[in-house]
Amino acid sequence: MVMGITDVDDKIIKRANEMNISPASLASLYEEDFKQDMAALKVLPPTVYLRVTENIPQTISFIEGIIARGNAYSTAKGNVYFDLKSRGDKYGKLVGVVPGPVGEPADSDKRHASDFALWKAAKPQEVFWASPWGPGRPGWHIECSAIASMVFGSQLDIHSGGIDLAFPHHENEIAQCEVFHQCEQWGNYFLHSGHLHAKGKEEKMSKSLKNYITIKDFLKTFSPDVFRFFCLRSSYRSAIDYSDSAMLQAQQLLLGLGSFLEDARAYMKGQLACGSVREAMLWERPGPTASPPLPTHGCPGQRCTFIPACRVFRMVLVITHPCHFSRALQHQEGREGGLGR
């Protein structure tokens, strides 16, 4: 698994200038803070981190390849753009309906308003690298395509990110990579996660909106497992409303599940007796959570049941709810007398 680190872009440059530090120093500060937060949440790190500024030559070569294939053009100002019209009706294969282009400044040197930057000419006082088109830096979309191609080549199994990255970012990555590699399908699966929302608000949590709680502050009250449990209760694609009451509920459910597992381990060791559990009941309880059957590929006449992860999780909670089985365990423990822990 590879994680790309954007350590130079418009926002980083602007913020670094305001703080009177270099963009590299600011990016490094945020990167380390992010890694510490992920470790605190018990999130496993990727196999490798790849930073944009450490792979500029590879990115330039990638842009040159797209130009050579007739899908990008350079301008007199030193910018390079992807020629979206050259993509034809293949553009939009990820999101289906492509939003119209936003307004362009009067001095824009694009051929078409919908074209997007592969290389940005340096502005005064900006960090830059030398290139065949003059000093500048990579555009946002090209960095991910170049980095991913360095590791995975012409095909990527799984690409992930927030739902807001589906368009234009991932759509543009697909366009760049399929042109560069001359392939029909670059990415096999795109997993777009929903955002964390402050309860009662439509916008996502973000520093710019000042409607967030830091991971460090969160962990002063709740454990990492409580947050992971909270996330598991919703589909990964759905937005989640964060609130203290939702976290307290997740905490209680997690404690209940832990209690069930404790009883189950004791039962397996012969330290706790239990009445028989009918198999039919185990199938009845999670029944309503399953989706309609789907056809199976390559198996004519067969059907399979697709169950999203959040529904599987609800099934587990239903089956292990203290009202169903813990009481049975406690009842048998008392009846047998002396078979308890």
N, C-alpha and C positions, 0 to 999 in steps of 0.2 A: 504494500500500500504506500502510495506517495502523497505527500501533502505539499502543495505549492504555497510558497510564502511571497506575497506581494510586498516587497520592501521599497518600492518607489512608485508613486502615482500622484495625481494632482492633489489629493487631500493630504497625503504625507508631506509633500513639498510645502503646501500652504501652512500646515500646522508647525512644521519644523522652522519655517521662517518666523512665525509668531513667537516661538519659544527660543529663537536665536541659537538653534543647534542644527547639526547636519541631518538630512533625511535618513541617513544610514543609522545614526545614533537613536533617532526616534523610533524607527522601525525595529531595531534590536531590542529596545526597551519594551515595546508592546509584544514582541514575539516571546520574550522570556516570561512576561506576565501571563500571557496566554498559556504557555506550557505549564507554568506552575498551577494555574487554575484547572487545567485538564487533568493533571496528576492528582490534584486534591479531590476531583470528582471520580477518580479511579478509571479514567478513560485511557486505554492503551495508546501509546504513541504510534505514529506510522513507521513503516520500515525505514523511510528516508524523508528528510525535509529538503526541498529544493527552492532556492531563492532566486528571484528574477535577476538581481544584480550580479549574481555569480554565474549566470548563463546567457550573457548578452551576445557573445559570438554565435552561439547555437541559435539564438532567436533571430539574429540578422540573417543567418544562412536559411532559416525557415522562410523568412519574408522573401528572400531572393528566389527561393523555389516557387513560391506562389506567383511572383512577378513573371518568372520564366514560363509558367504555364498559362499566362495571359489573363490571370484573374485579379491582378492588382496593378496599380500604377503609382509612379512617383510624381511629385509636383515641383514647380520651380522654387517653392518655399522650403523644400526639404522634407515634406510630409509624404507618407506612403499610405494609400487607401486600398481597401478591398473593393473591387468593382462588383457590387451586388447584382447588377443586371447580368453579369456573366454567369451567375449561378442559376438563373432561370427559375423554373417552378420548383426546383429542389429546395429553395430557401423557405423555411417554415415547416420542415418535416417534423420537427420536435413539438412545436407549439400549435401547429395547425393554422391558425389565423394570425398573421403578422400585423402588429399595429403600424399605423402610418408613421413616416418620419417626422421628427420634431423640427421646429423652425431652425434654420441655420443663420449664423451671423453674416452680415453683408460681405465681409472679406473672406468668406469660406472659399477654399480652393478645391473643393470636391467636384467631381463630375456630376454626381447625383446626390441628393440630400440624404438618401438612405445608406450611402457608402460609409464604412467605418474605418477608423485609423489603425494601421498596423505599426507605423512608426511616426512619432511626433517630433517635429523640429523643436529644438531647444529655444526657450524664451530667455530673455535676459535674467541673470541671477539664478537660473535653474541648473541642477545637476544634469550632466549629459555624457554620452559616449559617442565616439567616432563611428561613422557608418558610410557606406557608399553614397548615401543621399545627404550627407552633412551631419553635424552634431545633433544629437537628440536622444530619445529613449523609446522603449517599446510601448505600444498601445496596450490597453488593459486585456483585450481578448487574446492577443497573439501569444502572450507570455505562457498561458496555460497550455495552449496547443503545442508550443515548442517544447515545454518541459515534459508534458505527458508523452510526446512522441520520442523524446530521448530515451525514456525508460521502456515504454510499451510498444513502440513502433507504430504500425499502421492499424492496429485494432486495440480498443480498450474495452474491458469487460464491464466495469461499473464506474460510473462517474456520479459523484454526489455533490450536494450543496443545498443552500436554502431555496425555497420556492421562488424567490425574487430573482434568482440567477438563471432560471429557465430561458427567459428572454430579456435582453438580447444576448447575454453572455454565452450560455451554452449553445444557443442556436448559431452564434457566430463561430464558436469553437468547432462545431460540426462542419460548417462551411469551409473554414480554413483547412481542417485536417483532411476532409474528403477530397479537396482540390489538391493539396500537397501530396497526399499518398495515392491519389488517383484510385480511390476505393469507393464502393457503393454505400458502405455503412462503417463508420468509424467507431461509434460507441454502441455497445449492445444494450446497456441499461442505464437510465438516468434516475437516480433516487433524489427527489426534491423534498426536503423536510419543511414542515410548517414552522411558523415563528412562535416564539413565546410572547404572549400579550399580557399587559397589565389588565387585570379583570375589569370589565366594563369599558374598556377602550378598544378601538378598532385597530390602532397602530401597534406595530411590534415594539418590544423593548429595544431601546438603542440609546447610546450615549448622546447622540445629537438631539434627541427628543427629551432627554433628562427624565425618563420615566422608568428607570431600571433599578435593580438591586444587584450589587456586585456578588460574585460567587463567594468571595471572602466573607462578606457580611452574611450571606445566606448560610454558610457553614458554621456560623456562630450559634445558629438556632437549630438547624437540621443536619442530618448526616448525608453523605453522598448517596447512600442507598435509598434514602427517602426521595431524593430528587429523581433518581433513576426509576424508582417505582412510580412516581408521579408521571413521568414521561411515558412509561409503558402502558398507562391506562388509556392513551389516545393513539389514533393512527399516526404514524410518523409524518404523513402528509398534511395533517390537520394542524391548525393553529391551536395553541393551548393557552387557556386563561390562568395566569398565576395569581394566587391570593393566599393569605395566611390560612384561611379555612380549608382551601384545597390541599395545602401542604400538611395540615394537621390530620385531615382525613386519610391522606396517603400514609402518614406515619402510623395511624391506628391500624390500617389494613395490613401494613408491613409487619407490625407486631403480631397481628392475628395469624398471618401466614407463618411467621417464625414459631409461634406457639404450636401450630399444627405440625410443622416439621419436627419439632422437638418431641411431640407425642408419637409421631410416626416412627421416629428413630427408636424411642423407648419400646414401642410395640414390636419392632423388628428384632430387638435384643431380648424379647421375652419379659421386659420389665413392666409391661402394661397390657392388659387384656382388652379385647374389643369384640363386640357382637359382629355377626356376619353382615357384610354389605352386599346387597344384590347388584349384580353387574348391570341389570337393566336400569337401575336408578342412576348409575354413573353415566349412562348414555342419555338418559332423559334430561338431566339437569343442564348440560351445556347445549342441548339441541337447538334452542332458539338463536344461539349466537352464530351458527354457521350460515354461510352464503349459499345460494342455489348451486346445484351441481354444474360443473363446467365440463365440456368435452375434453378428453385426454388426447394429446397429439400422438399419432402413430399407433393408437389402440382403438380400432373401430368398434363401436358399440359399447365402449366402456365410458363410465362417467367418474369424475373425481370431484371432491368437495374442496373448494378453495376457502380457507379460513384466514383472514388477516391476522397479523400478530396481536393486535390489540384485542381481538375477539378471543384468540387463544388464551390470552392473559385473563380475560374475564371468565373464561371457562375454568381456569385454575382457581380463581377466587371463589367461584360458585361451589366447586367441588370441595375446596378446603375450608369453606366458611365454618367458623366455630359452631354455629347453630346446627350444622348437619352431622359432623363427625366427632368433633371434640367432646360434645355432650355424650355421645355414645361411648366414647373411650372412658370418660369420667364415670358414667353409669356402670359400665362393666367393672371398672376398677373398684368401685364401692361394693358391688355385688359379690365379687370374688373374694374380697377381703384379704389384704396382704399382698396382692399382685401389683400394687402400685410401685411408683419409683422409689 
